[in-house]
Amino acid sequence: MLKKTLGIVTAAVALTALLPMGTAQAATCKGSGCTGKNPQATGCGADARTLKGSRIPPAGGGPAVELRVSPSCSAAWARIDKANSNWRFKIETKKGPTYTEHASPNYPAYTAMVWNSYAYRACVEQYDGAGGSWTCTKWF
């Protein structure tokens, strides 16, 4: 009986090792279907990376904004570190939507996604009480 139980456990462990990793985090959208959606709720954050050269602080200091992309979702969004909620940031496209959000003092915040076939960039607003002055990444 012990040999049979050990054999079953060994087989179960071997089968588990053969299953693809991250299947529970599979993305629920792709391309234009991700536009306007939450990158974390859709699973697009699982394989996200920050584009090189896209982490910028606003003029005069403050929290940096990052331009994030998900290869599996073909989508992009902006993310900002924890900061005073007066800081605004956005992801902007040349031919599509723009999504603007406020930072959070409790956790990193992010915008909704855009399809990365558009030209897109991330921006952070200069928090000076007047507003309207934005520092942006280059267009990707």
C-alpha positions, 0 to 999 in steps of 0.5 A, spaced: 500 500 500 505 504 501 509 503 494 502 504 491 501 511 495 508 513 493 507 511 486 501 516 485 504 522 489 511 521 485 506 521 478 502 527 481 509 531 482 511 529 475 505 531 472 505 538 475 512 539 473 509 538 466 504 543 466 505 550 463 507 556 469 502 561 470 496 559 467 492 562 472 495 569 470 493 568 463 491 575 460 484 576 458 485 581 452 490 582 447 491 588 442 485 593 441 481 589 446 485 591 452 484 599 451 481 602 457 482 596 461 486 595 468 492 591 466 492 588 473 485 585 472 486 583 465 493 579 467 497 583 463 501 586 468 504 579 469 509 579 463 510 587 463 516 591 463 518 598 463 521 600 456 528 603 457 529 610 457 521 611 459 522 612 467 522 620 467 521 625 473 517 631 472 521 638 472 523 640 479 523 633 482 517 629 484 515 621 483 517 618 476 512 615 471 514 609 468 511 607 461 510 599 461 508 594 456 506 587 456 508 583 450 503 578 451 497 583 451 500 588 446 498 593 450 501 599 454 500 603 460 503 608 465 505 607 472 507 612 478 510 610 484 507 612 491 506 619 492 501 625 494 495 624 490 495 631 487 500 628 482 497 627 476 500 622 470 497 619 464 498 615 458 497 619 451 496 616 444 497 620 437 491 617 434 487 613 440 485 615 447 489 618 453 488 616 460 489 620 466 490 618 473 492 621 480 498 618 484 496 614 491 500 615 497 499 608 499 501 604 493 503 605 486 498 607 481 497 606 473 492 608 468 488 604 463 491 600 457 492 602 450 493 598 444 501 599 443 500 599 435 498 606 436 504 611 438 504 612 445 508 616 451 507 617 459 507 623 462 507 626 469 504 633 471 508 638 474 505 639 481 505 647 482 498 648 484 497 651 477 497 645 473 498 644 466 505 643 465 507 636 463 514 632 462 513 626 457 517 620 455 519 620 448 514 617 443 514 609 442 
